[in-house]
Amino acid sequence: MILLKEKIEYEQANELFRHYHRLQWISGTVFISASFAILGLTWEIKELHLLFLFFLISVFLYVIWAIIQKRYQDFVEVARDRMLELEKMMGLDLHLKIKKEIIKKQ
């Protein structure tokens, strides 16, 4: 029997996991795209100091994304691990059954 407490905790862990995982992907999309766009502008620049400045800005944006990725990865892993624990406790194994069926068909 699924206890209400575990069900609520599972829903919260799932929501937390999705939130931080989505935040990682969105920030990656924004910062990496901006980094490459700025890096792409360097092809048009003839002045060395501007070239170096744009290169540094591009690298800086990439580093910001890497820091955000690292920062939120801990949250994602804790939420995912707790979700897996709760799934085992509550007998929620649909994803395992689907995985087994996929493997059988291959």
C-alpha positions, 0 to 999 in steps of 0.5 A, a space after each residue: 500500500 502506498 502511504 500518503 507521506 511517501 507519495 507526497 515525498 515522491 511527487 516533491 522529489 520528482 518536481 525538484 528533479 525536473 526543476 533543476 534538470 530543466 534549469 541545467 538544460 536551459 542555462 546550457 542552451 543560453 550560455 553555450 549558444 551565447 558563447 559560440 555566437 560571440 566566438 563566431 563574431 571574432 572572425 569579423 574582428 581585425 583588431 587584436 585587443 577586441 579579438 582577445 576581449 571577445 574570446 575572453 567573454 566567450 570563455 567566461 560565458 562557458 565557464 559560468 554555464 559549467 559552474 551552474 551545471 556543477 552546482 545543480 548536479 548535486 541537487 539533481 542526483 539527490 532528488 533522483 536517488 530519493 525518487 528511486 528509493 521511493 519507487 522501490 518502496 512503493 513498488 513503482 517499477 513501470 520504467 523497469 518493465 518497459 526497459 526489459 521489454 525494449 531489451 527483449 525486442 532487440 
